[in-house]
Amino acid sequence: KGLRKLIAKFEPKAIKKKKENEELSENSGFRTFLIETGYQAGQHELLAEHLSKVLVKEIQNKSAEAQKKVKDNYKEAKREKERIEASYFNIEKAKLKYQKSFHDWKESDRDYQIADQDGTISRN
């Protein structure tokens, strides 16, 4: 918008049609330059408006998508952490059960060895 104001400010005054053919080449070149610059400014404005609308929407969509992924990943991480904790709990239970069974087996083996050495127990 600022470029269009500059063009309007520096554009030479309108010349009568009779003198238009006699216009200096410097003035006609400058006028052509200003017209082309005006076209480019218009294109720039259109692109800026379009991109500001489109890019903002795209960024908002990408941001919402990223937030959703973060939320989903957080939920999944929480679920996996709970599964790991449950697995550790089950491992601990199995370890205690194994230790109890091993202790019972050791005690039974000791009792068997004592009874086998004693010889007072019948072998039916």
C-alpha positions in Angstrom: 0.0 0.0 0.0 2.9 2.3 0.8 4.4 1.6 -2.7 1.2 2.7 -4.4 1.2 6.0 -2.4 4.7 6.6 -3.6 3.8 6.0 -7.2 0.8 8.4 -6.9 3.0 11.0 -5.3 5.8 10.9 -7.9 3.6 10.4 -11.0 4.0 13.4 -13.3 1.0 15.5 -14.0 -1.2 14.6 -16.9 0.0 16.1 -20.2 -2.3 17.4 -22.9 -2.8 15.0 -25.7 -1.0 17.2 -28.2 2.2 17.3 -26.2 2.0 13.6 -25.4 3.8 12.6 -28.6 6.5 15.2 -27.8 7.1 14.0 -24.2 10.7 13.7 -23.3 12.1 10.1 -23.3 13.2 10.5 -19.7 9.6 11.4 -18.7 8.0 8.6 -20.7 10.5 6.1 -19.3 9.9 7.3 -15.8 6.1 7.1 -16.4 6.5 3.5 -17.8 8.6 2.6 -14.8 6.0 4.0 -12.4 3.2 2.1 -14.2 5.1 -1.2 -14.0 6.0 -0.6 -10.4 2.2 0.0 -9.8 1.4 -3.3 -11.3 4.0 -5.1 -9.2 2.7 -3.3 -6.1 -0.8 -4.6 -6.9 0.5 -8.1 -7.4 2.4 -7.9 -4.2 -0.8 -6.7 -2.3 -2.8 -9.6 -3.8 -0.2 -12.1 -2.9 0.2 -10.7 0.6 -3.5 -10.8 1.3 -3.9 -14.3 -0.1 -0.9 -15.6 1.7 -1.8 -14.0 5.0 -5.2 -15.7 4.9 -4.0 -19.1 3.6 -0.8 -19.3 5.6 -2.5 -18.4 8.9 -5.1 -21.1 8.3 -2.4 -23.6 7.5 -0.4 -22.7 10.5 -3.4 -23.0 12.7 -4.3 -26.4 11.3 -0.7 -27.6 11.7 -0.6 -26.3 15.2 -3.9 -28.0 16.1 -2.6 -31.2 14.6 0.6 -31.0 16.5 -1.3 -30.4 19.8 -3.5 -33.4 19.1 -0.4 -35.6 18.5 1.2 -34.4 21.7 -2.0 -35.1 23.6 -2.3 -38.6 22.1 1.4 -39.3 22.7 1.0 -38.2 26.3 -2.0 -40.5 26.8 -0.1 -43.4 25.1 2.9 -42.8 27.3 0.8 -42.8 30.4 -0.8 -46.1 29.4 2.5 -47.7 28.6 3.9 -46.5 32.0 0.9 -48.1 33.7 1.6 -51.4 31.8 5.2 -51.3 32.8 4.4 -50.8 36.4 1.8 -53.6 36.3 4.5 -55.9 34.7 7.0 -54.9 37.5 4.4 -55.7 40.1 3.7 -59.1 38.5 7.4 -59.8 38.3 7.8 -59.0 42.0 4.9 -61.3 42.8 6.4 -64.1 40.8 9.8 -63.5 42.5 8.3 -63.8 45.9 6.3 -66.9 44.9 9.5 -68.4 43.5 11.5 -67.6 46.7 8.8 -69.1 48.9 8.7 -72.3 46.7 12.5 -72.5 46.7 12.6 -72.0 50.5 10.0 -74.8 50.9 11.9 -77.1 48.5 15.1 -76.5 50.5 13.3 -77.2 53.7 11.8 -80.4 52.3 15.1 -81.5 50.9 16.8 -80.9 54.3 14.0 -82.9 56.0 14.4 -85.7 53.4 18.1 -85.8 53.9 17.7 -86.0 57.7 15.0 -88.7 57.4 17.1 -90.7 54.9 20.2 -90.6 57.2 18.1 -91.4 60.3 16.6 -94.5 58.8 13.6 -94.6 61.1 11.1 -93.7 58.4 9.6 -96.5 56.3 9.9 -96.4 52.6 6.4 -97.3 51.4 
